[in-house]
Amino acid sequence: MRILPNKGVSHLCYSCFAAGDSGGREKCIRENARIAQNQEEYQKHYEVLVARYDAAKARFDKVTEAISAKEAQSERLEGFIKRLKTQTDPVAEFNSQLWASMVEYMTVGMDKGLTVVFRDGTAVRV
């Protein structure tokens, strides 16, 4: 095996880490084992890459969670709309199924005011 001279940080594998590419970390580790490098420079570069990966992963997780929440809300609203379409007559008496399909939750404030939050996110204070 031929050991190449250290060419500094610019020689370190910058292309190892594409955004969110955990395989790039492994490539940099293999390169460090194969090529003689300044270990301080390598460690600094590696820490930057790990921080960049961690930030991209955190952002990905946050966006994935937001997408899941929107999909769940969409399903609830579809059920609400379907239920309303089947309702042909005006509501003359309390219908628990219709109520459950429309209302997400209710809160009673310290002033005894009532707030109804509907499945679409609309809040009405009564």
MARPA-303897 format. One record per residue (C-alpha): residue in three letters; residue number from 1; x, y, z. Coordinates in steps of 0.001 Angstrom, whole numbers, plus 500000, padded with zeros to 6 digits. Example, Ala and Ser with C-alpha at 12.3 -4.5 7.8 and 13.67 -1.06 7.14 Angstrom:
# residues 2
NODE  aa   i     px     py     pz
NODE ALA   1 512300 495500 507800
NODE SER   2 513670 498940 507140
# end
This chain:
# residues 126
NODE  aa   i     px     py     pz
NODE MET   1 500000 500000 500000
NODE ARG   2 501325 503413 499084
NODE ILE   3 500878 506190 501664
NODE LEU   4 500212 509583 500134
NODE PRO   5 501518 512756 501747
NODE ASN   6 499030 514900 503642
NODE LYS   7 497665 517583 501341
NODE GLY   8 495771 519367 504113
NODE VAL   9 492076 519847 504670
NODE SER  10 491441 520445 500986
NODE HIS  11 492515 516851 500364
NODE LEU  12 490071 515552 502946
NODE CYS  13 487078 514077 501317
NODE TYR  14 484693 517077 501070
NODE SER  15 482545 515211 498613
NODE CYS  16 482182 512410 501155
NODE PHE  17 479132 513984 502684
NODE ALA  18 476305 514867 500405
NODE ALA  19 473453 516403 502410
NODE GLY  20 472134 513601 504556
NODE ASP  21 474552 510997 503165
NODE SER  22 475629 508865 506104
NODE GLY  23 477627 506671 503702
NODE GLY  24 479959 509617 503146
NODE ARG  25 481016 509479 506771
NODE GLU  26 482133 505886 506262
NODE LYS  27 484061 506873 503139
NODE CYS  28 485940 509559 505078
NODE ILE  29 486755 507086 507845
NODE ARG  30 488109 504597 505289
NODE GLU  31 490143 507344 503623
NODE ASN  32 491617 508371 506972
NODE ALA  33 492670 504784 507611
NODE ARG  34 494233 504474 504151
NODE ILE  35 495986 507843 503721
NODE ALA  36 498350 509509 506198
NODE GLN  37 496661 512732 507314
NODE ASN  38 496998 515320 510006
NODE GLN  39 494633 513907 512626
NODE GLU  40 493717 517306 514106
NODE GLU  41 492630 518583 510703
NODE TYR  42 490839 515337 509964
NODE GLN  43 488964 515453 513312
NODE LYS  44 487899 519087 512750
NODE HIS  45 486675 518246 509262
NODE TYR  46 484908 515111 510471
NODE GLU  47 483130 517058 513241
NODE VAL  48 481940 519648 510703
NODE LEU  49 480598 516886 508487
NODE VAL  50 478866 515144 511389
NODE ALA  51 477269 518431 512499
NODE ARG  52 476093 519069 508935
NODE TYR  53 474633 515573 508701
NODE ASP  54 472934 515893 512097
NODE ALA  55 471379 519237 511077
NODE ALA  56 470120 517777 507791
NODE LYS  57 468739 514720 509603
NODE ALA  58 466967 516894 512197
NODE ARG  59 465427 519001 509419
NODE PHE  60 464362 515861 507547
NODE ASP  61 462733 514440 510690
NODE LYS  62 460909 517726 511344
NODE VAL  63 459590 517920 507768
NODE THR  64 458562 514242 507847
NODE GLU  65 456655 514845 511074
NODE ALA  66 454911 517899 509581
NODE ILE  67 453918 515907 506496
NODE SER  68 452472 513139 508674
NODE ALA  69 450466 515674 510689
NODE LYS  70 449082 517239 507506
NODE GLU  71 448135 513834 506109
NODE ALA  72 446308 512948 509336
NODE GLN  73 444493 516288 509285
NODE SER  74 443546 515704 505653
NODE GLU  75 442048 512302 506507
NODE ARG  76 440027 513815 509363
NODE LEU  77 438726 516581 507101
NODE GLU  78 437777 514085 504393
NODE GLY  79 435716 512165 506966
NODE PHE  80 434123 515424 508108
NODE ILE  81 433211 516422 504545
NODE LYS  82 431851 512954 503784
NODE ARG  83 429692 513093 506923
NODE LEU  84 428358 516551 506002
NODE LYS  85 427490 515429 502473
NODE THR  86 425323 512621 503852
NODE GLN  87 423457 515127 506036
NODE THR  88 420479 516116 503849
NODE ASP  89 418193 517715 506429
NODE PRO  90 418942 520531 508847
NODE VAL  91 420015 519244 512242
NODE ALA  92 416954 519415 514489
NODE GLU  93 418378 517552 517468
NODE PHE  94 421793 516684 518801
NODE ASN  95 423632 514103 516685
NODE SER  96 426685 512688 518488
NODE GLN  97 428242 511276 515286
NODE LEU  98 427981 514616 513516
NODE TRP  99 429369 516382 516605
NODE ALA 100 432323 513978 516853
NODE SER 101 433099 514385 513167
NODE MET 102 433128 518194 513439
NODE VAL 103 434684 519049 516811
NODE GLU 104 438339 518420 517655
NODE TYR 105 438074 519634 521261
NODE MET 106 436495 522212 523555
NODE THR 107 438041 524258 526342
NODE VAL 108 436469 526120 529213
NODE GLY 109 438393 529188 530325
NODE MET 110 438797 530606 533809
NODE ASP 111 436150 533201 532891
NODE LYS 112 433783 530302 532061
NODE GLY 113 434018 531166 528378
NODE LEU 114 433787 528206 526036
NODE THR 115 436008 527731 522981
NODE VAL 116 435146 525100 520382
NODE VAL 117 437961 524041 518050
NODE PHE 118 436780 522339 514881
NODE ARG 119 438668 519674 512927
NODE ASP 120 439717 522200 510307
NODE GLY 121 441479 524260 512989
NODE THR 122 438804 526965 513233
NODE ALA 123 438208 528132 516807
NODE VAL 124 434939 529742 517919
NODE ARG 125 434563 531367 521319
NODE VAL 126 431049 531049 522755
# end
